[in-house]
Protein backbone atom coordinates (compact mmCIF):
# COMPACT_ATOMS: atom_id res chain seq x y z
CA UNK A 1 0.00 0.00 0.00
CA UNK A 2 1.48 3.35 -1.05
CA UNK A 3 2.03 6.26 1.31
CA UNK A 4 -0.75 8.23 -0.38
CA UNK A 5 -3.17 5.32 -0.11
CA UNK A 6 -2.37 4.92 3.58
CA UNK A 7 -3.04 8.59 4.25
CA UNK A 8 -6.38 8.39 2.45
CA UNK A 9 -7.43 5.24 4.30
CA UNK A 10 -6.35 6.71 7.64
CA UNK A 11 -8.34 9.88 7.01
CA UNK A 12 -11.54 8.23 5.80
CA UNK A 13 -11.79 5.27 8.19
CA UNK A 14 -11.65 4.88 11.98
CA UNK A 15 -8.11 4.14 13.09
CA UNK A 16 -8.74 0.49 14.16
CA UNK A 17 -10.29 -0.28 10.77
CA UNK A 18 -7.55 1.52 8.83
CA UNK A 19 -4.87 -0.23 10.85
CA UNK A 20 -6.37 -3.64 10.18
CA UNK A 21 -6.81 -3.03 6.46
CA UNK A 22 -3.32 -1.93 5.69
CA UNK A 23 -1.65 -4.40 8.07
CA UNK A 24 -3.51 -7.21 6.30
CA UNK A 25 -2.31 -5.85 2.97
CA UNK A 26 1.22 -5.86 4.42
CA UNK A 27 0.76 -9.50 5.47
CA UNK A 28 -0.46 -10.58 2.03
CA UNK A 29 2.52 -8.96 0.36
CA UNK A 30 5.03 -10.64 2.68
CA UNK A 31 3.30 -14.03 2.53
CA UNK A 32 3.50 -13.99 -1.27
CA UNK A 33 7.24 -13.42 -0.99
CA UNK A 34 7.63 -16.37 1.39
CA UNK A 35 5.28 -19.18 0.27
CA UNK A 36 4.78 -22.04 2.70
CA UNK A 37 5.48 -25.66 1.84
CA UNK A 38 3.83 -28.85 3.08
CA UNK A 39 4.37 -29.14 6.88
CA UNK A 40 6.78 -31.87 7.93
CA UNK A 41 7.25 -33.59 11.32
CA UNK A 42 9.78 -32.00 13.62
CA UNK A 43 11.49 -35.26 14.63
CA UNK A 44 12.38 -34.09 18.14
CA UNK A 45 12.23 -36.61 21.03
CA UNK A 46 9.52 -34.61 22.81
CA UNK A 47 6.57 -32.37 21.99
CA UNK A 48 7.29 -29.14 20.11
CA UNK A 49 5.32 -26.18 21.47
CA UNK A 50 5.17 -22.69 19.97
CA UNK A 51 4.33 -20.31 22.80
CA UNK A 52 3.46 -16.61 22.76
CA UNK A 53 1.46 -14.00 24.60
CA UNK A 54 -0.29 -10.77 23.73
CA UNK A 55 -2.30 -7.92 25.23
CA UNK A 56 -5.10 -5.65 23.96
CA UNK A 57 -2.86 -2.95 22.44
CA UNK A 58 -1.57 -5.60 20.00
CA UNK A 59 -4.86 -7.37 19.27
CA UNK A 60 -5.59 -5.55 16.00
CA UNK A 61 -2.77 -7.43 14.24
CA UNK A 62 -2.29 -10.49 16.48
CA UNK A 63 -4.11 -12.71 13.98
CA UNK A 64 -1.48 -11.92 11.34
CA UNK A 65 1.36 -13.24 13.49
CA UNK A 66 -0.72 -16.30 14.37
CA UNK A 67 -1.38 -16.95 10.70
CA UNK A 68 2.35 -16.87 9.99
CA UNK A 69 2.90 -19.41 12.77
CA UNK A 70 0.21 -21.69 11.34
CA UNK A 71 2.01 -21.86 7.99
CA UNK A 72 5.38 -23.10 9.24
CA UNK A 73 7.18 -25.74 7.17
CA UNK A 74 7.92 -27.68 10.36
CA UNK A 75 4.71 -28.56 12.18
CA UNK A 76 4.62 -27.96 15.94
CA UNK A 77 2.46 -30.15 18.14
CA UNK A 78 0.78 -27.11 19.67
CA UNK A 79 0.65 -23.34 19.30
CA UNK A 80 -0.36 -21.88 22.65
CA UNK A 81 -1.45 -18.28 23.20
CA UNK A 82 -1.29 -17.18 26.84
CA UNK A 83 -3.70 -14.35 27.67
CA UNK A 84 -4.07 -12.55 30.98
CA UNK A 85 -7.32 -13.03 32.83
CA UNK A 86 -9.76 -10.35 31.71
CA UNK A 87 -7.91 -9.57 28.47
CA UNK A 88 -9.59 -12.45 26.66
CA UNK A 89 -12.88 -10.55 26.44
CA UNK A 90 -11.29 -8.04 24.07
CA UNK A 91 -9.96 -10.62 21.58
CA UNK A 92 -11.26 -9.71 18.10
CA UNK A 93 -13.16 -12.11 15.88
CA UNK A 94 -10.24 -12.68 13.51
CA UNK A 95 -8.17 -14.08 16.35
CA UNK A 96 -11.06 -16.16 17.71
CA UNK A 97 -11.44 -17.75 14.27
CA UNK A 98 -7.86 -19.02 14.53
CA UNK A 99 -8.65 -20.68 17.87
CA UNK A 100 -10.70 -23.11 15.78
CA UNK A 101 -7.79 -23.73 13.40
CA UNK A 102 -5.19 -25.05 15.81
CA UNK A 103 -4.33 -22.18 18.16
CA UNK A 104 -4.87 -22.97 21.85
CA UNK A 105 -5.70 -20.10 24.21
CA UNK A 106 -4.94 -20.45 27.91
CA UNK A 107 -5.99 -17.86 30.49
CA UNK A 108 -3.38 -17.07 33.15
CA UNK A 109 -2.47 -14.37 35.64
CA UNK A 110 -0.79 -11.32 34.14
CA UNK A 111 3.00 -11.48 34.12
CA UNK A 112 3.47 -9.19 31.10
CA UNK A 113 5.92 -10.51 28.48
CA UNK A 114 7.00 -13.31 30.82
CA UNK A 115 3.69 -15.07 30.09
CA UNK A 116 5.08 -16.47 26.85
CA UNK A 117 7.37 -18.86 28.73
CA UNK A 118 6.83 -19.12 32.50
CA UNK A 119 3.50 -20.95 32.18
CA UNK A 120 4.60 -23.20 29.31
CA UNK A 121 7.57 -24.62 31.24
CA UNK A 122 5.53 -26.26 34.04
CA UNK A 123 2.62 -27.11 31.72
CA UNK A 124 4.88 -28.98 29.27
CA UNK A 125 7.96 -30.01 31.28
CA UNK A 126 9.26 -32.52 28.71
CA UNK A 127 8.60 -30.34 25.66
CA UNK A 128 10.75 -28.20 23.40
CA UNK A 129 9.26 -24.70 23.74
CA UNK A 130 9.75 -22.12 20.99
CA UNK A 131 8.78 -18.60 22.05
CA UNK A 132 7.59 -15.99 19.56
CA UNK A 133 6.61 -12.34 19.76
CA UNK A 134 3.07 -11.27 18.92
CA UNK A 135 3.68 -8.53 16.35
CA UNK A 136 6.15 -10.04 13.87
CA UNK A 137 5.89 -12.01 10.62
CA UNK A 138 7.63 -15.38 10.97
CA UNK A 139 8.83 -16.88 7.69
CA UNK A 140 7.80 -20.49 6.97
CA UNK A 141 11.34 -21.73 7.66
CA UNK A 142 11.56 -19.96 11.04
CA UNK A 143 10.72 -23.00 13.14
CA UNK A 144 12.69 -25.37 10.89
CA UNK A 145 15.90 -23.44 11.55
CA UNK A 146 15.34 -23.49 15.31
CA UNK A 147 14.69 -27.25 15.28
CA UNK A 148 17.64 -28.09 13.03
CA UNK A 149 19.91 -26.26 15.48
CA UNK A 150 18.96 -28.86 18.11
CA UNK A 151 20.47 -31.79 16.19
CA UNK A 152 23.38 -33.59 17.86
CA UNK A 153 25.50 -32.84 20.91
CA UNK A 154 24.48 -31.55 24.30
CA UNK A 155 21.21 -29.64 24.79
CA UNK A 156 21.51 -26.09 23.53
CA UNK A 157 19.10 -23.17 23.27
CA UNK A 158 18.71 -22.05 19.66
CA UNK A 159 17.78 -18.55 18.53
CA UNK A 160 17.56 -16.42 15.40
CA UNK A 161 18.92 -13.20 16.87
CA UNK A 162 21.40 -12.63 19.69
CA UNK A 163 23.79 -10.09 21.20
CA UNK A 164 27.26 -11.04 22.41
CA UNK A 165 28.41 -10.06 25.90
CA UNK A 166 32.00 -9.12 26.59
CA UNK A 167 34.15 -8.81 29.70
CA UNK A 168 36.03 -5.67 30.64
CA UNK A 169 39.27 -5.32 32.51
CA UNK A 170 38.75 -6.44 36.08
CA UNK A 171 36.34 -9.20 35.09
CA UNK A 172 33.02 -7.33 34.94
CA UNK A 173 30.75 -7.04 31.91
CA UNK A 174 30.98 -4.15 29.50
CA UNK A 175 27.91 -1.87 29.41
CA UNK A 176 24.95 -3.17 27.43
CA UNK A 177 25.46 -0.51 24.76
CA UNK A 178 28.92 -1.95 24.03
CA UNK A 179 27.78 -5.54 23.52
CA UNK A 180 28.10 -6.86 19.97
CA UNK A 181 24.56 -6.63 18.66
CA UNK A 182 22.86 -9.05 16.27
CA UNK A 183 25.91 -11.26 15.74
CA UNK A 184 26.24 -13.23 12.49
CA UNK A 185 29.68 -14.83 12.66
CA UNK A 186 30.63 -18.53 12.65
CA UNK A 187 31.43 -18.52 16.36
CA UNK A 188 27.80 -17.66 17.19
CA UNK A 189 26.70 -20.81 15.34
CA UNK A 190 28.54 -23.02 17.81
CA UNK A 191 27.33 -23.58 21.40
CA UNK A 192 28.30 -20.37 23.19
CA UNK A 193 27.95 -18.98 26.70
CA UNK A 194 28.36 -15.33 25.63
CA UNK A 195 25.21 -15.03 23.49
CA UNK A 196 21.99 -13.51 24.81
CA UNK A 197 19.01 -14.13 22.49
CA UNK A 198 16.46 -11.42 21.83
CA UNK A 199 12.86 -12.54 21.95
CA UNK A 200 11.75 -10.91 18.71
CA UNK A 201 13.65 -13.51 16.66
CA UNK A 202 12.23 -16.49 18.50
CA UNK A 203 14.01 -18.85 20.90
CA UNK A 204 13.76 -22.63 21.23
CA UNK A 205 14.30 -24.07 24.70
CA UNK A 206 14.92 -27.82 25.05
CA UNK A 207 13.55 -29.52 28.18
CA UNK A 208 15.21 -28.48 31.46
CA UNK A 209 17.38 -25.85 29.73
CA UNK A 210 16.61 -23.21 32.37
CA UNK A 211 17.20 -23.08 36.10
CA UNK A 212 13.97 -23.80 38.04
CA UNK A 213 13.98 -20.19 39.28
CA UNK A 214 13.02 -19.11 35.74
CA UNK A 215 9.30 -19.26 36.62
CA UNK A 216 9.54 -17.52 40.00
CA UNK A 217 7.66 -14.24 39.65
CA UNK A 218 9.05 -12.86 42.91
CA UNK A 219 12.57 -13.18 41.51
CA UNK A 220 12.13 -11.97 37.94
CA UNK A 221 10.11 -8.98 39.13
CA UNK A 222 12.94 -8.14 41.52
CA UNK A 223 15.88 -8.63 39.20
CA UNK A 224 14.59 -8.03 35.65
CA UNK A 225 11.09 -6.55 35.72
CA UNK A 226 11.43 -5.10 32.20
CA UNK A 227 13.98 -7.45 30.62
CA UNK A 228 12.81 -11.02 30.24
CA UNK A 229 15.63 -11.69 27.75
CA UNK A 230 18.17 -10.95 30.48
CA UNK A 231 16.38 -13.06 33.08
CA UNK A 232 16.07 -16.13 30.88
CA UNK A 233 19.69 -15.79 29.75
CA UNK A 234 20.89 -15.82 33.35
CA UNK A 235 18.62 -18.78 34.14
CA UNK A 236 20.12 -20.70 31.23
CA UNK A 237 23.65 -20.00 32.40
CA UNK A 238 22.72 -21.01 35.94
CA UNK A 239 21.52 -24.33 34.51
CA UNK A 240 24.75 -24.77 32.53
CA UNK A 241 23.04 -24.38 29.14
CA UNK A 242 24.69 -22.72 26.13
CA UNK A 243 23.18 -20.91 23.13
CA UNK A 244 23.50 -21.22 19.36
CA UNK A 245 22.38 -18.80 16.67
CA UNK A 246 20.68 -20.27 13.60
CA UNK A 247 19.64 -18.93 10.19
CA UNK A 248 20.64 -15.68 8.54
CA UNK A 249 20.00 -12.17 9.78
CA UNK A 250 16.48 -12.10 11.21
CA UNK A 251 14.15 -9.75 9.34
CA UNK A 252 12.30 -7.81 12.04
CA UNK A 253 9.10 -7.25 10.06
CA UNK A 254 6.67 -5.84 12.61
CA UNK A 255 3.12 -4.79 11.81
CA UNK A 256 2.81 -1.06 11.31
CA UNK A 257 0.24 -0.53 14.07
CA UNK A 258 2.28 -2.35 16.72
CA UNK A 259 5.55 -0.48 16.31
CA UNK A 260 4.73 2.39 18.67
CA UNK A 261 3.90 -0.17 21.38
CA UNK A 262 7.07 -2.27 20.93
CA UNK A 263 9.55 -2.24 23.81
CA UNK A 264 12.82 -2.22 21.87
CA UNK A 265 16.04 -3.22 23.59
CA UNK A 266 17.51 0.29 23.53
CA UNK A 267 16.66 1.26 27.13
CA UNK A 268 20.30 0.86 27.98
CA UNK A 269 20.44 2.46 31.41
CA UNK A 270 17.58 0.33 32.71
CA UNK A 271 19.17 -2.79 31.25
CA UNK A 272 22.53 -1.98 32.83
CA UNK A 273 20.91 -1.60 36.25
CA UNK A 274 19.22 -4.98 35.91
CA UNK A 275 22.42 -6.60 34.64
CA UNK A 276 24.33 -5.24 37.64
CA UNK A 277 21.73 -6.72 39.99
CA UNK A 278 21.89 -10.11 38.28
CA UNK A 279 25.69 -10.19 38.35
CA UNK A 280 25.75 -9.15 41.99
CA UNK A 281 23.45 -11.89 43.24
CA UNK A 282 23.86 -14.71 40.71
CA UNK A 283 27.30 -14.18 39.23
CA UNK A 284 29.01 -13.33 35.97
CA UNK A 285 27.39 -15.55 33.29
CA UNK A 286 30.64 -15.78 31.33
CA UNK A 287 32.34 -17.50 34.26
CA UNK A 288 29.37 -19.14 35.91
CA UNK A 289 29.42 -22.72 37.19
CA UNK A 290 26.25 -24.65 37.93
CA UNK A 291 27.38 -25.30 41.52
CA UNK A 292 27.99 -21.61 42.15
CA UNK A 293 24.65 -20.63 40.69
CA UNK A 294 22.83 -23.11 42.90
CA UNK A 295 24.48 -21.57 45.93
CA UNK A 296 23.40 -18.10 44.79
CA UNK A 297 19.86 -19.35 44.29
CA UNK A 298 19.76 -20.78 47.80
CA UNK A 299 20.87 -17.49 49.34
CA UNK A 300 19.67 -14.62 47.10
CA UNK A 301 20.57 -11.20 48.40
CA UNK A 302 17.68 -8.89 49.30
CA UNK A 303 16.66 -6.29 46.78
CA UNK A 304 18.57 -3.15 47.50
MOKAWO-V179384 format. One record per residue. N is the residue number from 1. RES is the residue in three letters. OMEGA is omega in radians with two decimals (NA if undefined). Layout:
BEGIN
N;RES;OMEGA / N;RES;OMEGA
END
This chain:
BEGIN
1;UNK;-3.09 / 2;UNK;3.12 / 3;UNK;3.12 / 4;UNK;3.14 / 5;UNK;3.12 / 6;UNK;-3.14 / 7;UNK;3.14 / 8;UNK;3.13 / 9;UNK;-3.11 / 10;UNK;-3.11 / 11;UNK;-3.03 / 12;UNK;-3.02 / 13;UNK;3.02 / 14;UNK;-3.04 / 15;UNK;-3.14 / 16;UNK;-3.14 / 17;UNK;3.13 / 18;UNK;3.12 / 19;UNK;-3.11 / 20;UNK;-3.08 / 21;UNK;-3.04 / 22;UNK;3.03 / 23;UNK;3.09 / 24;UNK;3.05 / 25;UNK;3.08 / 26;UNK;3.13 / 27;UNK;-3.11 / 28;UNK;3.14 / 29;UNK;-3.13 / 30;UNK;-3.12 / 31;UNK;3.09 / 32;UNK;-3.13 / 33;UNK;-3.11 / 34;UNK;-3.13 / 35;UNK;-3.13 / 36;UNK;3.06 / 37;UNK;3.10 / 38;UNK;-3.12 / 39;UNK;3.12 / 40;UNK;3.12 / 41;UNK;-3.10 / 42;UNK;3.08 / 43;UNK;3.11 / 44;UNK;-3.10 / 45;UNK;3.07 / 46;UNK;3.08 / 47;UNK;3.03 / 48;UNK;-3.09 / 49;UNK;2.91 / 50;UNK;-2.98 / 51;UNK;3.09 / 52;UNK;3.08 / 53;UNK;3.09 / 54;UNK;3.10 / 55;UNK;-2.93 / 56;UNK;-3.13 / 57;UNK;-3.12 / 58;UNK;-2.99 / 59;UNK;-3.06 / 60;UNK;-3.09 / 61;UNK;-3.13 / 62;UNK;-3.10 / 63;UNK;-3.14 / 64;UNK;3.06 / 65;UNK;3.13 / 66;UNK;3.11 / 67;UNK;3.11 / 68;UNK;3.10 / 69;UNK;3.13 / 70;UNK;-3.10 / 71;UNK;3.10 / 72;UNK;3.11 / 73;UNK;3.01 / 74;UNK;-3.03 / 75;UNK;3.00 / 76;UNK;3.05 / 77;UNK;3.12 / 78;UNK;2.87 / 79;UNK;-3.02 / 80;UNK;3.10 / 81;UNK;-3.11 / 82;UNK;-3.07 / 83;UNK;3.14 / 84;UNK;3.11 / 85;UNK;-3.10 / 86;UNK;-3.14 / 87;UNK;-3.10 / 88;UNK;-3.11 / 89;UNK;-3.08 / 90;UNK;-3.12 / 91;UNK;-3.12 / 92;UNK;-3.08 / 93;UNK;-3.10 / 94;UNK;3.06 / 95;UNK;3.14 / 96;UNK;3.08 / 97;UNK;-3.11 / 98;UNK;3.06 / 99;UNK;3.10 / 100;UNK;-3.10 / 101;UNK;3.06 / 102;UNK;3.07 / 103;UNK;3.04 / 104;UNK;3.03 / 105;UNK;3.08 / 106;UNK;-3.09 / 107;UNK;-3.07 / 108;UNK;3.03 / 109;UNK;-3.05 / 110;UNK;3.03 / 111;UNK;3.11 / 112;UNK;-3.05 / 113;UNK;3.13 / 114;UNK;-3.10 / 115;UNK;-3.05 / 116;UNK;-3.10 / 117;UNK;-2.95 / 118;UNK;3.10 / 119;UNK;3.12 / 120;UNK;-3.07 / 121;UNK;3.09 / 122;UNK;-3.13 / 123;UNK;-3.10 / 124;UNK;-2.97 / 125;UNK;-3.12 / 126;UNK;-3.04 / 127;UNK;2.89 / 128;UNK;-3.03 / 129;UNK;3.09 / 130;UNK;3.13 / 131;UNK;3.12 / 132;UNK;2.99 / 133;UNK;-2.99 / 134;UNK;-3.04 / 135;UNK;-3.05 / 136;UNK;2.97 / 137;UNK;3.09 / 138;UNK;-3.14 / 139;UNK;-3.11 / 140;UNK;3.14 / 141;UNK;-3.10 / 142;UNK;-3.08 / 143;UNK;3.10 / 144;UNK;-3.14 / 145;UNK;3.14 / 146;UNK;-3.12 / 147;UNK;-3.13 / 148;UNK;3.10 / 149;UNK;3.13 / 150;UNK;-3.00 / 151;UNK;2.98 / 152;UNK;3.05 / 153;UNK;-3.14 / 154;UNK;3.09 / 155;UNK;-3.12 / 156;UNK;3.06 / 157;UNK;-3.13 / 158;UNK;-3.06 / 159;UNK;3.10 / 160;UNK;-3.06 / 161;UNK;-3.10 / 162;UNK;3.00 / 163;UNK;-3.14 / 164;UNK;3.05 / 165;UNK;3.04 / 166;UNK;3.10 / 167;UNK;3.05 / 168;UNK;3.11 / 169;UNK;-3.08 / 170;UNK;3.02 / 171;UNK;3.12 / 172;UNK;3.11 / 173;UNK;3.04 / 174;UNK;3.12 / 175;UNK;-3.10 / 176;UNK;-3.13 / 177;UNK;-3.07 / 178;UNK;3.00 / 179;UNK;3.07 / 180;UNK;-2.98 / 181;UNK;3.02 / 182;UNK;-3.04 / 183;UNK;-3.09 / 184;UNK;-3.00 / 185;UNK;-3.09 / 186;UNK;-3.12 / 187;UNK;3.14 / 188;UNK;-3.10 / 189;UNK;2.98 / 190;UNK;3.12 / 191;UNK;-3.00 / 192;UNK;3.08 / 193;UNK;-3.04 / 194;UNK;3.11 / 195;UNK;3.02 / 196;UNK;3.14 / 197;UNK;2.99 / 198;UNK;-2.96 / 199;UNK;-3.07 / 200;UNK;-3.11 / 201;UNK;-3.06 / 202;UNK;-3.07 / 203;UNK;3.12 / 204;UNK;-3.11 / 205;UNK;3.01 / 206;UNK;-3.13 / 207;UNK;3.03 / 208;UNK;-3.14 / 209;UNK;-3.07 / 210;UNK;3.03 / 211;UNK;-3.14 / 212;UNK;3.12 / 213;UNK;-3.07 / 214;UNK;-3.04 / 215;UNK;-3.09 / 216;UNK;-3.07 / 217;UNK;3.12 / 218;UNK;-3.13 / 219;UNK;-3.09 / 220;UNK;3.05 / 221;UNK;3.09 / 222;UNK;-2.98 / 223;UNK;-3.07 / 224;UNK;-3.06 / 225;UNK;-3.11 / 226;UNK;-3.06 / 227;UNK;-3.13 / 228;UNK;3.09 / 229;UNK;3.12 / 230;UNK;-3.09 / 231;UNK;-3.11 / 232;UNK;3.06 / 233;UNK;3.12 / 234;UNK;3.14 / 235;UNK;3.06 / 236;UNK;-3.14 / 237;UNK;3.11 / 238;UNK;3.08 / 239;UNK;-3.13 / 240;UNK;-3.09 / 241;UNK;3.11 / 242;UNK;-3.11 / 243;UNK;3.03 / 244;UNK;3.03 / 245;UNK;3.11 / 246;UNK;3.05 / 247;UNK;3.09 / 248;UNK;3.11 / 249;UNK;-3.08 / 250;UNK;3.12 / 251;UNK;-3.07 / 252;UNK;-3.12 / 253;UNK;3.13 / 254;UNK;3.09 / 255;UNK;-3.04 / 256;UNK;-3.03 / 257;UNK;-3.04 / 258;UNK;-2.96 / 259;UNK;-3.12 / 260;UNK;3.13 / 261;UNK;-3.03 / 262;UNK;3.06 / 263;UNK;-3.14 / 264;UNK;-3.06 / 265;UNK;3.13 / 266;UNK;3.09 / 267;UNK;-2.91 / 268;UNK;-3.11 / 269;UNK;3.14 / 270;UNK;3.10 / 271;UNK;-3.12 / 272;UNK;3.09 / 273;UNK;3.13 / 274;UNK;3.08 / 275;UNK;3.14 / 276;UNK;3.12 / 277;UNK;3.13 / 278;UNK;3.12 / 279;UNK;-3.09 / 280;UNK;-2.98 / 281;UNK;-3.12 / 282;UNK;3.05 / 283;UNK;3.10 / 284;UNK;-3.05 / 285;UNK;3.13 / 286;UNK;-3.11 / 287;UNK;-2.99 / 288;UNK;2.96 / 289;UNK;-3.12 / 290;UNK;-3.13 / 291;UNK;-3.13 / 292;UNK;-3.13 / 293;UNK;3.08 / 294;UNK;3.12 / 295;UNK;3.10 / 296;UNK;-3.13 / 297;UNK;-3.11 / 298;UNK;-3.08 / 299;UNK;3.14 / 300;UNK;3.12 / 301;UNK;3.11 / 302;UNK;3.10 / 303;UNK;-3.06 / 304;UNK;NA
END
